[in-house]
C-alpha cells in the first residue's frame, strides 16, 4: 500500500485509546470511518483522507490487545499524527464488522483467521 502510516505506539487510557504515528508533518487529514483487513501483513487498516488522496493507518497485530480492550469498553480511538489528534470515527463498528467477517472465512487465509480469533474472540 502507498501512503502508509505506521502506528508506533498505542496507549490505553481510562477514557480512550490513543494511537501514535511517527509522522511529523502538519498536513490535514480526515477520518473516513472505513477500515480494511490486510491479511498479507496481519493488520487492520484505517483509511484517512488527505486532500484528494488516501492514507492508510496500519494497525499491526502488536496493538490488537489494546484495540480489543477499547472495543470491549466502548471507548473512542484517537490517532496522533503530526500536531493533530483525530478521533477515528466508526472505528468500533468497522472493526467489529471485519472481525465477524474474518471468523470462519477462508478468504482471509487460515493464518489471519486464527490470529484474529486469538486476539478478539
N, C-alpha and C positions, 0 to 999 in steps of 0.2 A: 504494500500500500504506500502511496505517496502521501506526503504531508502528515506523517505520523507524529504524535505527541506521546512520548514515553512518560508514564507516571513513575516518578522516582520515590514517592513516599505516600503512605496512607496513614492518617491519624484519626482514630475513632474516639470522638469526644462524647460527652454526655448527650448532646443535642444534635450532633451532626457528624458526618464522615467527611473529612477534608482530604482531597487528593491533591498532590503537588507535582508539577512538572518542572523540568529543568529549564524551561523556556523563559527568556528574559525580555523579549520584545514587548512593545506596547500596542500591538495590533488588537483591534476589536474583534471579538468572536461572539457568536450567539449559539446557545444550545438548541438543538433541533428536536429533542425528545425522542430520538431514534437511536437504536443500538443494533449491532450485528454480532454474530459469533464468528471468530476466526479459528477454525478447527485445525488449521495448519500449525499455528503457533500457540494453541491452547489459551486463547484470550477472548475477552469480550471487548467490543469497540464502541465507544460513544461518539456519535457524529456531531461535529460543530460546524457552523457556517462561518466563513471568514471572507467577507466581500462576495465575490462571485464563485468562490470555490469552497471545498470542504476540507476539514482537518479531522483526523481520527485519533481520539484519545484511547490509547491501548491499556486495557485493564488486565494485566497479566495474572496468572494463577497465584502469584505471591501475595496479592492483595484480596483474593477471594474470601478469606476468612472475615476480613473487615467488611467486605461487601455483604456477606451473609448476615453479619450482625446488624448492619444498617437496615437491611431488608426485613429481618425479623422484628426489629424495634421500630420500624416505620419512621426512621429519622432521615432528614434530607441529606443529599450528597452534593458537595461543592468541589469545584476544581479551581485551584490557584494556578493561574497561568499569567506570566508577566506580572503586572501590578493589579490584575483583575482577579476577583473571586466570583465565579459563575455558579449559580445553582443549576445542577444538571436535571432539568425538568424531565419528567416522565421516566426517570431512572428506574424506579421500582417496578412500574408496570412493564417496561420493556425487558428488564432483567428477568422478571418472573415469567413473562411470555417465552423468552428464549430457553430458560431452564425447563419449562414444561414441554417445549417443542423438542429439546435435545433428548430428554428422558425417553428411553426405549425407541430411539430413532437412529437407525444405522446410517442415515445420510450424513451425519456429522462425524462418523468414524467411531469405532469402538473405544479408542483411547480418550477422545473428547467426551464421549458419553460417560465413561467410567469416572473421569476426573470431575466432571460436573456433578455426578451423583455423590461422589465422596465429599465434595465441598459444600453442596447446597441441599442435598436430600437426606 
